[in-house]
Structure formats: structure tokens, C-alpha cells
Amino acid sequence: MLNVNDYNSTKKNQILLGFAIILSLILCIELAIRAYSFDIEALTNHTGKYLPDFSNRVDKVRTGIEYLGLNLIYIAWLIINRNKNKKRDITFIKILRNSSFFLLIAFISYPITTDINLYVHYGLMDLNGINPFINPASTFTSKLSSFLVWKQTSTYGPVSQIFFIISAAFVAITPSLGIYIFKLICLLFHILNSYLIWRQLKNSPHKINVTIAYLVSPVLLFEQVTNAHIDVLISTILITLIICLKNHNYLAATVTVWIGFLIKTLPIIWLPLIFVYLIKQQRWKSLFSAICISVVIIFAVDIIALHTVEAWKSLLNPGVANKVNGSLYALLTQVLHFKFINFSLSFKQTIFSIFKPIIFFPFLVAYFVVLLKPYLKKNYSETNLSINIGWITLILFMFAAPWYCSWYSSVLLAVVALNIHSKRFVITSIVFSTTSTVAYYLLQGFPPFNVVTVIPTLALILFWFRRDIQAKKRMVAN
């Protein structure tokens, strides 16, 4: 449990801590009740139809409000304590011990989303000699089959599959044990991520506050521990990558990106940024070695795990190719389907096909600009590169991900923790991760869902952009 004395707390902190503990316990109980009712619905569902996370909207809204409350308490705590603990030195073990209540609650709470069931199911497929990269989940029946929403081939890489297999090995005892073994893995990785941040910030006056903030973040605990999304491993990859870059270990950085790609495809977009940086720095030996290592990894993975073109394509998540969710694309689709817009279906599809590349275009522009940044800025450092990796990931989620889920943005908080001085990125990432995750659990299925998910962050990005334009105009005028 967080110790108010250890953290130089005021009376306000004690009140916030009390409310956080109460809300955490209530939410934990809510999720246990929801898990029981969902299990009954799933086991008696013989129609094969999609089961929503909550069959009762009132339960969903109530749970979402509780989660919103935790985030508001957390933000208030960040504001109150932003300038405290700068001169204090607390060991990581002590931070961990004082945060143990929230870590334990996050671990005990049963997942809302069903992704973890799919993870363990893929592990069971592998244990039974069925390749999940070429065989859909629906081709294999397990104790978790009733709880699956997605029944396609695995979109997660061979490295993820290792952890799926470890968890699946315990399903023979009871499916819940397999689920909680994977949750334990996620919890341990979250703690590891916090430790890596604490260690990297050893000379920073913000070390204590940043480590605590990362360790007990409601977004991270809920998405990466309670719901046990594989994105916790991507956070580990991001943190390791940034540490490698800041230590000028470019070969390790390249290998880290490829390991990340073999967890989930997202990290592959970071590799060109690293290569361009090496070219600008004229580190030809490092660049050559990085390219050679990349080629070796591709051939090794092709031989060992992904034997066919179909297996490689599986990583691109073909199941959501024509779907939209929680994105500008979803917002456009929602607008086109308003009742007062009386267009034919074919005309709506035409409008969507016209606007789709327009929405995607800002990502292409941003990616091109970031690639050129080493040449546009004289003192472009590894720190600049790590922040731009964060920016391009955020912009990808905003403009190039028609199917967006709230837990994707949780990885941005790893970049935030290691670049706390970059105020624009810190503010934008916290706003995006918080609003999108709260919107998902509170408003999904309601009309404002897509608006709340994307508009606040989009408005903030446009605000920064406008300020930059005004600053340049003033420079020209002077």
C-alpha cells in the first residue's frame, strides 16, 4: 500500500489515497461479478454470436465511471506532487513495497476484455501441434473456445507465442490458472519496466515521482496487468530501445526492435528511423551490422517459425482489414450513418474510400518529416530520436489505425517516463492514453465514443501545430 509518509504526502494526498483504495476495491468486486456473469453467458452461448464485454449497459457505465474516477484521482495526484520528492532517494524495493496494494488489486481483478483467452488458446494450439499462424483459432477446440471473440490466425509474433505456451501449460489444471499465469507474467514485466525506468533516471531529480507514477498508473495497471494485454511487452521493448539508443548501443537497439516485431508488428516502423539516424551520423559499420542482423533474423524466423507467406501475413492482422473502431475512420463512418444523412450505402462507401487516404496522409507526412529530422536539426541526439519514435507511434494510432483499441496507446507512457522534459509529448500522450481508455470502457457502444477517443488529442495536436506556425511568423516578422 502506498505509504503517505514515505511520499511526503499532504492531507490532500491522504484523501486521494483513501478514495483510490476504495474505488480500486469496488472495481475489483465489479470485475469479479462481471466475470461470473460473462462466463455463464459464454458457456450457454450456442449461437456463435459476438458477446459484448457487458451484456448490461448500466453495469458497463458504472464500471466505466469507477475507472474514470481512478484516473481523475491519479491526475490530481500528479498535479499535487509534480514538484515533490526531487531531493529524496528511495530504493526501488521500497517504492515497490509501498505500491503493492494497487499492484495486487490489478493482478487479482479479472480481465474485462477477452484477448487473454485468445492468447492462451493460441498457446494450447501450439502445445497440440497446430500452427496458430496458419490455422485459425476456430479450427481448434479448447476449454477457452467459448470465450473467444476473435477466431482468426494469430496476429502476435513467435516471441509472444512463447509466453502463450507457458500459460497454456497450466490450463490442464484449470483454465483460470492459465489466465492468471499470463497475468503474473504481465505483472512481472510491468514491474521490470518500472525498474528499468527507475534505473535509467538515476541522475534525474524526477526519478522517484516518475517511477511511482508509472508503477501505479491506472491506464497501465488496467490495460497491461488487469486486462493483461501483450502491449506490456511492447512497453518493455520501447524502454529497452530508448536505453540502448541513449547508450549508443545501436546493434542492441536493432535487435530490440526485431524482438518487438516478433511480439507485435508495431515496432517495425521504428527501424527506418534508426537507420536514417545512423546514416546521418555516418556510423557505417553500425548500419552495415544492423542491416546484416536484420537479414539474419528474417531468415531465421522464416525457417524456425513463419514458414509460409500466409504465416507472415497473419501478423498484419487481416481480421480487421475492413473494420473500424475508436479512430477518425470510425468517426467518419459514424457520421455517414447518421439517420438524417439519407445517402445510399454505395455512396457512403464511396465517400469513405475518398476520405480514407486523406485521413492517412498526415501520418505519411509526419513520418517523412521525422525521417528528415536528423538533417533538419543541427544537434539531433538520441534523445530527440526517442521522442520522435514516440510521436510517430502516437500519430500512427491517430491517423493510420482504422481499428484502434485503447490499450495500444498505453505503450506511449514508456516514452513519456524516459522523456519527462518533453512537455508537449508528455501532455499529448497522457491525454490520448487516458481519454481513449476511459472512452473505451465507459462509452463504447454509445454515440460519443469515437468523438471522445480522438477529438481531444487531435485538438491538442492542432493547438501545438498552430503555436509553431505563430512562432515562425513572429521570427520572420522580427
C-alpha positions as CSV (number, residue, x, y, z in Angstrom):
1,M,0.0,0.0,0.0
2,L,1.2,3.5,-0.7
3,N,2.7,5.0,2.4
4,V,1.7,8.6,2.7
5,N,4.6,9.4,5.0
6,D,7.2,8.0,2.6
7,Y,5.9,10.1,-0.2
8,N,6.0,13.4,1.6
9,S,2.2,13.5,1.5
10,T,-0.1,16.3,2.5
11,K,-3.7,15.9,3.7
12,K,-4.8,16.1,0.1
13,N,-2.7,13.1,-0.7
14,Q,-4.2,11.1,2.1
15,I,-7.7,11.9,0.9
16,L,-6.8,11.0,-2.7
17,L,-5.2,7.7,-1.5
18,G,-8.3,6.8,0.5
19,F,-10.6,7.4,-2.4
20,A,-8.2,5.4,-4.7
21,I,-8.2,2.4,-2.4
22,I,-12.0,2.4,-2.1
23,L,-12.6,2.8,-5.8
24,S,-10.0,0.1,-6.6
25,L,-11.7,-2.4,-4.2
26,I,-15.1,-1.6,-5.7
27,L,-13.8,-2.0,-9.3
28,C,-12.2,-5.3,-8.3
29,I,-15.5,-6.6,-7.0
30,E,-17.4,-5.3,-10.1
31,L,-15.0,-7.2,-12.3
32,A,-15.4,-10.4,-10.3
33,I,-19.2,-10.2,-10.7
34,R,-18.9,-9.4,-14.3
35,A,-16.5,-12.4,-14.9
36,Y,-19.1,-14.7,-13.3
37,S,-22.0,-13.5,-15.4
38,F,-19.9,-13.4,-18.6
39,D,-18.7,-17.0,-18.0
40,I,-22.3,-18.2,-17.7
41,E,-23.3,-16.3,-20.9
42,A,-20.3,-17.6,-22.8
43,L,-20.8,-21.2,-21.8
44,T,-24.5,-21.1,-22.7
45,N,-24.0,-19.2,-26.0
46,H,-24.6,-21.8,-28.7
47,T,-25.4,-19.2,-31.4
48,G,-21.7,-18.3,-32.1
49,K,-22.7,-14.6,-32.0
50,Y,-20.4,-12.0,-30.5
51,L,-20.8,-11.5,-26.8
52,P,-20.1,-7.9,-25.6
53,D,-17.9,-7.3,-22.6
54,F,-21.0,-6.3,-20.7
55,S,-24.5,-7.5,-21.5
56,N,-26.0,-4.8,-19.3
57,R,-25.2,-1.2,-20.3
58,V,-25.8,0.0,-16.7
59,D,-23.1,-2.3,-15.4
60,K,-20.7,-1.1,-18.1
61,V,-21.4,2.6,-17.4
62,R,-21.0,2.1,-13.6
63,T,-17.7,0.2,-14.1
64,G,-16.5,2.9,-16.5
65,I,-17.3,5.7,-14.1
66,E,-15.3,3.9,-11.4
67,Y,-12.4,3.6,-13.7
68,L,-12.8,7.3,-14.7
69,G,-12.7,8.2,-11.0
70,L,-9.4,6.4,-10.6
71,N,-7.9,8.3,-13.5
72,L,-9.1,11.6,-12.1
73,I,-7.6,10.8,-8.7
74,Y,-4.3,9.9,-10.4
75,I,-4.2,13.1,-12.5
76,A,-4.9,15.1,-9.3
77,W,-2.1,13.3,-7.6
78,L,0.3,14.1,-10.5
79,I,-0.6,17.8,-10.3
80,I,-0.2,18.0,-6.5
81,N,3.1,16.1,-6.4
82,R,4.8,17.4,-9.6
83,N,7.5,19.3,-7.7
84,K,7.9,16.9,-4.7
85,N,10.4,14.2,-3.9
86,K,13.1,15.8,-6.1
87,K,15.8,15.6,-3.4
88,R,14.7,12.3,-1.8
89,D,16.3,9.0,-2.6
90,I,14.1,5.9,-2.2
91,T,15.1,2.4,-3.2
92,F,13.1,0.7,-5.9
93,I,12.2,-2.1,-3.4
94,K,10.7,0.4,-1.1
95,I,8.7,2.0,-3.9
96,L,7.5,-1.4,-5.0
97,R,6.5,-2.4,-1.4
98,N,4.6,0.9,-0.9
99,S,2.8,0.4,-4.2
100,S,2.0,-3.3,-3.6
101,F,-1.7,-2.7,-2.8
102,F,-2.5,-1.4,-6.3
103,L,-0.3,-3.9,-8.0
104,L,-2.1,-6.7,-6.1
105,I,-5.6,-5.4,-6.9
106,A,-4.7,-5.1,-10.6
107,F,-3.4,-8.7,-10.6
108,I,-6.4,-10.1,-8.7
109,S,-9.1,-8.3,-10.8
110,Y,-10.4,-10.5,-13.6
111,P,-9.9,-9.2,-17.2
112,I,-12.8,-7.3,-18.9
113,T,-11.5,-8.0,-22.5
114,T,-11.2,-11.4,-23.9
115,D,-7.8,-11.1,-25.6
116,I,-6.1,-13.0,-22.8
117,N,-8.4,-16.0,-23.6
118,L,-7.2,-15.9,-27.2
119,Y,-3.5,-15.7,-26.1
120,V,-3.8,-18.8,-24.0
121,H,-5.9,-20.5,-26.7
122,Y,-3.1,-19.9,-29.3
123,G,-0.7,-21.5,-26.7
124,L,-2.9,-24.5,-26.5
125,M,-2.9,-24.8,-30.2
126,D,0.9,-24.9,-30.3
127,L,1.0,-27.5,-27.5
128,N,-1.3,-29.7,-29.6
129,G,0.9,-29.4,-32.7
130,I,-1.3,-26.9,-34.5
131,N,0.4,-23.9,-36.0
132,P,-1.7,-20.8,-34.9
133,F,-0.1,-18.7,-37.7
134,I,-1.7,-20.7,-40.5
135,N,-4.7,-22.2,-38.7
136,P,-7.5,-20.0,-37.4
137,A,-8.4,-20.2,-33.7
138,S,-11.8,-21.6,-34.7
139,T,-10.2,-24.8,-36.1
140,F,-9.2,-25.9,-32.6
141,T,-11.5,-26.6,-29.7
142,S,-10.2,-25.9,-26.2
143,K,-11.6,-25.1,-22.7
144,L,-11.4,-21.4,-23.7
145,S,-13.2,-21.7,-27.1
146,S,-16.5,-20.4,-25.6
147,F,-14.8,-17.2,-24.5
148,L,-13.2,-16.3,-27.9
149,V,-14.4,-13.2,-29.8
150,W,-11.7,-13.3,-32.5
151,K,-11.2,-16.7,-34.2
152,Q,-8.6,-15.8,-36.8
153,T,-5.0,-16.9,-37.1
154,S,-2.6,-15.4,-34.6
155,T,-1.6,-11.8,-35.2
156,Y,1.1,-12.0,-32.5
157,G,4.7,-13.0,-33.3
158,P,6.7,-16.1,-32.2
159,V,8.1,-14.3,-29.2
160,S,4.6,-13.7,-27.8
161,Q,3.8,-17.3,-28.6
162,I,6.4,-18.4,-26.1
163,F,4.6,-16.7,-23.2
164,F,1.2,-18.0,-24.6
165,I,2.6,-21.6,-24.4
166,I,3.9,-21.2,-20.9
167,S,0.4,-20.0,-19.7
168,A,-1.4,-22.7,-21.7
169,A,0.6,-25.4,-20.0
170,F,-1.4,-24.7,-16.8
171,V,-4.9,-24.9,-18.4
172,A,-4.9,-28.6,-17.9
173,I,-5.2,-27.9,-14.2
174,T,-7.9,-25.2,-14.6
175,P,-8.4,-22.6,-17.4
176,S,-8.4,-19.8,-14.7
177,L,-4.9,-20.8,-13.7
178,G,-3.7,-20.5,-17.3
179,I,-5.2,-17.0,-17.3
180,Y,-3.6,-15.9,-14.1
181,I,-0.2,-17.3,-15.0
182,F,-0.3,-15.0,-18.0
183,K,-1.4,-12.1,-15.8
184,L,1.5,-12.9,-13.5
185,I,3.9,-12.7,-16.5
186,C,2.3,-9.3,-17.3
187,L,2.7,-8.1,-13.8
188,L,6.3,-9.1,-13.6
189,F,7.0,-7.3,-16.9
190,H,5.3,-4.2,-15.6
191,I,7.5,-4.2,-12.5
192,L,10.5,-4.8,-14.7
193,N,9.5,-1.8,-16.9
194,S,9.2,0.4,-13.8
195,Y,12.6,-0.8,-12.5
196,L,14.3,-0.1,-15.9
197,I,12.8,3.4,-15.8
198,W,14.0,4.0,-12.2
199,R,17.5,2.8,-13.1
200,Q,17.7,4.9,-16.2
201,L,16.6,8.0,-14.4
202,K,19.2,7.5,-11.6
203,N,20.6,11.1,-12.1
204,S,17.2,12.8,-12.6
205,P,15.5,14.8,-9.9
206,H,12.3,13.4,-11.2
207,K,13.3,9.7,-10.7
208,I,11.1,9.0,-7.7
209,N,7.9,10.7,-8.9
210,V,8.2,9.3,-12.5
211,T,8.8,5.7,-11.2
212,I,5.9,5.9,-8.8
213,A,3.7,7.5,-11.5
214,Y,4.5,4.7,-14.0
215,L,4.1,1.9,-11.5
216,V,0.7,2.9,-10.2
217,S,-0.7,4.5,-13.4
218,P,-4.4,3.4,-13.7
219,V,-4.0,3.1,-17.5
220,L,-1.0,0.8,-17.3
221,L,-2.4,-1.3,-14.4
222,F,-5.8,-1.7,-16.0
223,E,-4.6,-2.3,-19.6
224,Q,-1.4,-4.2,-19.0
225,V,-2.0,-6.0,-15.8
226,T,-5.7,-6.4,-15.1
227,N,-6.6,-7.0,-18.8
228,A,-3.1,-8.4,-19.4
229,H,-2.6,-7.1,-22.9
230,I,0.5,-8.1,-24.7
231,D,1.4,-4.4,-25.1
232,V,3.2,-4.6,-21.7
233,L,5.9,-6.5,-23.6
234,I,6.0,-3.7,-26.2
235,S,6.5,-1.2,-23.4
236,T,9.5,-3.3,-22.3
237,I,10.8,-3.2,-25.9
238,L,10.3,0.6,-26.0
239,I,12.1,1.2,-22.8
240,T,15.0,-1.1,-23.7
241,L,15.2,0.5,-27.1
242,I,15.5,4.0,-25.7
243,I,18.1,2.9,-23.2
244,C,20.1,1.3,-26.0
245,L,19.9,4.4,-28.1
246,K,20.9,6.7,-25.2
247,N,23.9,4.4,-24.5
248,H,24.9,4.5,-28.2
249,N,24.4,0.7,-28.5
250,Y,22.8,0.7,-32.0
251,L,23.2,-3.0,-32.7
252,A,21.3,-3.9,-29.5
253,A,18.7,-1.3,-30.5
254,T,18.2,-3.0,-33.8
255,V,17.9,-6.4,-32.2
256,T,15.4,-5.0,-29.7
257,V,13.2,-3.6,-32.5
258,W,13.2,-7.0,-34.2
259,I,12.3,-8.8,-30.9
260,G,9.5,-6.3,-30.6
261,F,8.3,-7.0,-34.1
262,L,8.2,-10.7,-33.2
263,I,5.9,-9.8,-30.3
264,K,3.6,-7.4,-32.2
265,T,4.2,-5.7,-35.6
266,L,4.2,-2.1,-34.3
267,P,8.0,-1.7,-33.6
268,I,8.9,-2.3,-37.3
269,I,8.0,1.4,-38.0
270,W,10.9,2.5,-35.7
271,L,13.6,0.7,-37.7
272,P,13.9,3.1,-40.6
273,L,14.2,6.0,-38.1
274,I,17.2,4.3,-36.6
275,F,18.8,3.5,-39.9
276,V,18.4,7.1,-41.1
277,Y,19.9,8.4,-37.9
278,L,22.9,6.0,-38.4
279,I,23.3,7.3,-41.9
280,K,23.3,10.9,-40.7
281,Q,25.8,10.1,-38.0
282,Q,27.9,8.3,-40.6
283,R,28.1,5.2,-38.5
284,W,28.6,3.0,-41.5
285,K,29.8,-0.1,-39.6
286,S,26.9,0.0,-37.2
287,L,24.5,0.5,-40.1
288,F,26.0,-2.4,-42.1
289,S,25.9,-4.6,-39.0
290,A,22.3,-3.6,-38.2
291,I,21.2,-4.5,-41.8
292,C,23.1,-7.8,-41.7
293,I,21.5,-8.7,-38.3
294,S,18.1,-7.8,-39.7
295,V,18.5,-10.1,-42.7
296,V,19.7,-12.9,-40.5
297,I,16.7,-12.5,-38.1
298,I,14.2,-12.5,-41.0
299,F,15.7,-15.7,-42.5
300,A,15.9,-17.4,-39.1
301,V,12.3,-16.6,-38.2
302,D,11.2,-17.8,-41.7
303,I,12.9,-21.1,-41.1
304,I,12.0,-21.6,-37.5
305,A,8.5,-20.2,-37.0
306,L,6.9,-18.5,-40.0
307,H,7.3,-20.9,-42.8
308,T,4.9,-19.6,-45.3
309,V,3.7,-16.3,-46.8
310,E,0.3,-16.8,-45.1
311,A,2.1,-17.1,-41.7
312,W,3.8,-13.7,-42.3
313,K,0.6,-12.1,-43.4
314,S,-1.1,-13.3,-40.3
315,L,1.0,-10.8,-38.3
316,L,-0.7,-8.0,-40.2
317,N,-4.0,-8.7,-38.5
318,P,-6.1,-9.3,-41.7
319,G,-9.2,-9.9,-39.5
320,V,-9.6,-6.1,-39.0
321,A,-8.8,-5.2,-42.6
322,N,-12.2,-3.7,-43.3
323,K,-13.2,-2.8,-39.8
324,V,-13.0,0.5,-37.9
325,N,-13.1,1.2,-34.2
326,G,-12.1,4.1,-31.9
327,S,-10.5,6.1,-34.7
328,L,-11.0,9.0,-37.1
329,Y,-12.1,6.4,-39.6
330,A,-14.7,5.1,-37.2
331,L,-15.9,8.7,-36.5
332,L,-16.3,9.3,-40.3
333,T,-18.3,6.0,-40.6
334,Q,-20.4,7.1,-37.6
335,V,-21.2,10.4,-39.2
336,L,-22.1,8.8,-42.5
337,H,-24.6,6.6,-40.8
338,F,-26.4,9.3,-39.0
339,K,-30.2,8.9,-39.7
340,F,-30.6,12.4,-41.2
341,I,-27.8,11.6,-43.8
342,N,-30.0,9.8,-46.3
343,F,-27.4,8.6,-48.7
344,S,-27.3,5.2,-50.3
345,L,-24.9,2.6,-49.0
346,S,-22.8,2.6,-52.1
347,F,-22.5,6.4,-52.0
348,K,-21.4,6.2,-48.3
349,Q,-18.8,3.7,-49.2
350,T,-17.6,5.9,-52.0
351,I,-17.3,8.9,-49.6
352,F,-15.4,6.7,-47.1
353,S,-13.0,5.5,-49.8
354,I,-12.3,9.1,-50.8
355,F,-11.6,10.3,-47.2
356,K,-9.7,7.2,-46.1
357,P,-6.4,8.2,-47.8
358,I,-6.9,11.8,-46.8
359,I,-7.0,10.8,-43.1
360,F,-4.0,8.5,-43.7
361,F,-2.0,11.3,-45.4
362,P,-0.9,13.2,-42.2
363,F,0.8,10.1,-41.0
364,L,2.8,9.8,-44.2
365,V,3.8,13.5,-44.0
366,A,4.8,13.2,-40.3
367,Y,6.8,10.0,-41.0
368,F,8.7,11.7,-43.8
369,V,9.4,14.8,-41.7
370,V,10.6,12.6,-38.8
371,L,12.9,10.8,-41.2
372,L,14.4,14.1,-42.3
373,K,14.7,15.5,-38.7
374,P,18.4,14.4,-38.3
375,Y,19.2,16.6,-41.3
376,L,16.9,19.5,-40.3
377,K,18.2,19.9,-36.8
378,K,21.9,20.5,-36.1
379,N,22.2,18.9,-32.7
380,Y,19.8,16.0,-33.3
381,S,20.5,13.5,-30.5
382,E,19.4,10.0,-29.4
383,T,17.0,11.8,-27.0
384,N,15.4,13.6,-30.0
385,L,15.2,10.2,-31.8
386,S,13.5,8.5,-28.8
387,I,10.9,11.3,-28.5
388,N,10.2,11.2,-32.3
389,I,9.7,7.4,-32.0
390,G,7.0,8.3,-29.5
391,W,5.5,11.0,-31.7
392,I,5.4,8.8,-34.8
393,T,3.8,6.0,-32.8
394,L,1.1,8.4,-31.5
395,I,0.4,9.8,-34.9
396,L,0.2,6.2,-36.3
397,F,-2.5,5.4,-33.8
398,M,-4.3,8.7,-34.6
399,F,-4.2,8.7,-38.4
400,A,-3.1,5.3,-39.7
401,A,-5.0,2.8,-37.5
402,P,-8.6,2.4,-38.6
403,W,-9.0,-0.3,-36.0
404,Y,-7.7,1.2,-32.8
405,C,-8.1,-0.2,-29.3
406,S,-7.4,1.9,-26.1
407,W,-4.6,-0.3,-24.8
408,Y,-2.5,0.4,-27.8
409,S,-1.6,3.9,-26.5
410,S,-0.5,2.6,-23.1
411,V,2.9,2.0,-24.7
412,L,3.4,5.7,-25.1
413,L,3.7,6.1,-21.4
414,A,7.0,4.3,-21.5
415,V,8.4,7.1,-23.8
416,V,6.8,9.7,-21.5
417,A,8.6,8.3,-18.4
418,L,12.0,8.4,-20.1
419,N,11.5,11.9,-21.7
420,I,9.6,13.8,-19.0
421,H,11.2,17.0,-20.1
422,S,9.4,16.9,-23.5
423,K,6.2,18.7,-22.2
424,R,4.3,18.6,-25.5
425,F,4.8,14.9,-25.9
426,V,4.1,14.2,-22.2
427,I,0.8,16.1,-22.2
428,T,-0.4,14.8,-25.5
429,S,0.4,11.2,-24.7
430,I,-1.3,11.3,-21.3
431,V,-4.4,13.0,-22.8
432,F,-4.5,10.4,-25.6
433,S,-4.0,7.3,-23.4
434,T,-6.4,8.5,-20.7
435,T,-9.2,9.7,-22.9
436,S,-9.1,6.8,-25.2
437,T,-9.0,4.1,-22.5
438,V,-11.8,5.9,-20.4
439,A,-13.9,6.2,-23.6
440,Y,-13.5,2.6,-24.4
441,Y,-14.7,1.3,-21.0
442,L,-17.3,4.0,-20.4
443,L,-18.7,4.9,-23.8
444,Q,-18.1,2.1,-26.2
445,G,-21.4,1.4,-27.9
446,F,-22.6,4.9,-27.3
447,P,-22.5,7.8,-29.9
448,P,-19.8,9.9,-28.2
449,F,-17.3,7.0,-28.1
450,N,-15.3,7.9,-31.2
451,V,-15.5,11.6,-30.5
452,V,-14.0,11.3,-27.0
453,T,-11.4,8.9,-28.2
454,V,-9.8,11.0,-30.9
455,I,-11.0,14.6,-30.8
456,P,-9.3,15.9,-27.6
457,T,-5.9,14.6,-28.8
458,L,-6.5,15.9,-32.3
459,A,-7.4,19.3,-30.9
460,L,-4.2,19.3,-28.8
461,I,-2.0,18.3,-31.8
462,L,-3.6,21.1,-33.9
463,F,-3.0,23.5,-31.0
464,W,0.7,22.7,-30.9
465,F,0.9,23.0,-34.7
466,R,-0.8,26.4,-34.6
467,R,1.6,27.6,-31.9
468,D,4.6,26.5,-34.0
469,I,3.2,28.4,-37.1
470,Q,2.7,31.6,-35.0
471,A,6.2,31.3,-33.5
472,K,7.7,31.1,-37.0
473,K,5.6,34.1,-38.2
474,R,7.0,36.1,-35.3
475,M,10.5,35.1,-36.1
476,V,10.0,36.2,-39.8
477,A,8.4,39.4,-38.7
478,N,11.4,40.2,-36.4
